[in-house]
Amino acid sequence: QVQLVESGGGLVQPGGSLRLSCAASGSFFSINTMGWYRQAPGKERGLVAFITNGGNTNYANSVKGRFTISRDNAKNTVYLQMNNLKPEDTAVYYCNAAISSTAWDIYWGQGTQVTVSS
């Protein structure tokens, strides 16, 4: 069974930094695009950033220049480095990935809370 496990969330002051990690485990053949989404209270889940298996990246306008997505294919892990955090970045952050096991499918992590507050 394929699982995505996130880590690295927490409480940080405005202007601070956090690094999120998401590791895929289980039995699968390959991973294509990996990404991060977030959902704030009362709002819909939205894309933060994604990265293809070739390393191409795309970011939401609200995080460009502050967040960096990267991946380590040998470790089946995607990262999100978040700098200059703002209170409006407060949300539950979810990773997802397109993974080929018995068939291609989209998998989601359980979510990790990021709170930006003084």
C-alpha positions as CSV (number, residue, x, y, z in Angstrom):
1,Q,0.0,0.0,0.0
2,V,1.4,3.4,-1.0
3,Q,1.6,6.1,1.7
4,L,2.7,9.7,1.8
5,V,4.0,10.8,5.2
6,E,4.6,14.5,5.9
7,S,6.7,16.2,8.6
8,G,8.0,19.6,9.5
9,G,5.0,21.7,10.3
10,G,4.7,23.8,13.4
11,L,4.4,27.3,14.8
12,V,6.7,30.0,13.6
13,Q,6.8,33.8,13.9
14,P,6.2,36.1,10.8
15,G,9.3,36.3,8.8
16,G,10.5,32.9,9.9
17,S,11.2,29.7,8.0
18,L,10.0,26.1,8.0
19,R,10.9,23.1,5.8
20,L,8.2,20.5,5.1
21,S,9.1,17.0,3.9
22,C,6.9,14.3,2.4
23,A,8.2,10.7,1.8
24,A,6.5,8.1,-0.3
25,S,6.6,4.5,1.0
26,G,5.2,1.1,0.0
27,S,5.2,-0.9,-3.2
28,F,5.3,1.2,-6.4
29,F,7.1,1.5,-9.7
30,S,7.6,5.2,-10.2
31,I,6.6,8.7,-9.1
32,N,5.7,11.4,-11.5
33,T,4.7,14.9,-10.4
34,M,4.8,15.7,-6.7
35,G,3.2,18.8,-5.1
36,W,2.1,20.7,-2.1
37,Y,-1.4,22.1,-1.4
38,R,-2.8,24.0,1.5
39,Q,-6.1,24.6,3.1
40,A,-6.9,27.4,5.5
41,P,-10.0,27.4,7.7
42,G,-13.1,28.2,5.7
43,K,-11.2,28.1,2.4
44,E,-10.8,25.5,-0.3
45,R,-7.6,23.5,-0.8
46,G,-5.3,25.2,-3.3
47,L,-2.1,24.5,-5.0
48,V,1.1,25.8,-3.5
49,A,3.7,24.3,-5.8
50,F,4.5,21.2,-7.8
51,I,7.6,19.6,-9.3
52,T,7.8,17.1,-12.2
53,N,10.1,14.1,-12.1
54,G,12.3,16.1,-14.5
55,G,12.6,19.0,-12.1
56,N,10.3,21.5,-13.6
57,T,8.5,23.6,-11.0
58,N,5.4,25.8,-10.8
59,Y,4.3,28.0,-7.9
60,A,1.2,29.9,-6.8
61,N,1.7,33.6,-7.2
62,S,1.3,34.2,-3.5
63,V,4.4,32.1,-2.6
64,K,6.7,32.9,-5.5
65,G,10.1,34.1,-4.3
66,R,9.5,32.9,-0.8
67,F,8.9,29.1,-1.2
68,T,11.0,26.5,-2.9
69,I,9.9,23.0,-3.9
70,S,12.5,20.3,-4.5
71,R,12.7,16.5,-4.5
72,D,15.1,13.7,-3.9
73,N,14.2,10.9,-6.3
74,A,16.5,8.4,-4.6
75,K,14.6,9.0,-1.3
76,N,11.1,9.3,-2.9
77,T,10.8,12.6,-1.0
78,V,9.5,16.1,-1.9
79,Y,10.4,19.1,0.2
80,L,8.9,22.6,0.6
81,Q,11.3,25.3,1.9
82,M,9.2,28.2,3.2
83,N,10.9,31.5,3.9
84,N,9.6,34.9,5.0
85,L,6.4,33.3,6.3
86,K,3.3,35.4,6.7
87,P,0.2,35.0,8.8
88,E,-1.8,34.3,5.6
89,D,0.4,31.2,5.0
90,T,-1.3,29.6,8.0
91,A,-3.0,26.4,6.8
92,V,-2.9,22.6,6.8
93,Y,-0.3,21.7,4.1
94,Y,-0.8,18.5,2.1
95,C,1.6,16.8,-0.2
96,N,0.4,14.7,-3.2
97,A,2.0,12.6,-5.8
98,A,1.2,10.8,-9.0
99,I,2.4,7.2,-8.3
100,S,2.4,4.1,-10.4
101,S,1.7,0.9,-8.5
102,T,-1.0,-1.3,-9.9
103,A,-2.0,1.7,-12.0
104,W,-1.3,5.4,-12.0
105,D,-3.1,7.2,-9.2
106,I,-3.0,10.4,-7.1
107,Y,-2.1,9.9,-3.4
108,W,-2.4,12.4,-0.6
109,G,-0.6,12.8,2.7
110,Q,-2.4,13.3,6.0
111,G,-1.6,17.0,6.2
112,T,0.7,19.0,8.5
113,Q,-0.3,22.2,10.3
114,V,1.7,25.4,9.7
115,T,0.8,28.3,11.9
116,V,2.4,31.7,11.4
117,S,1.8,34.0,14.4
118,S,3.5,36.3,16.8
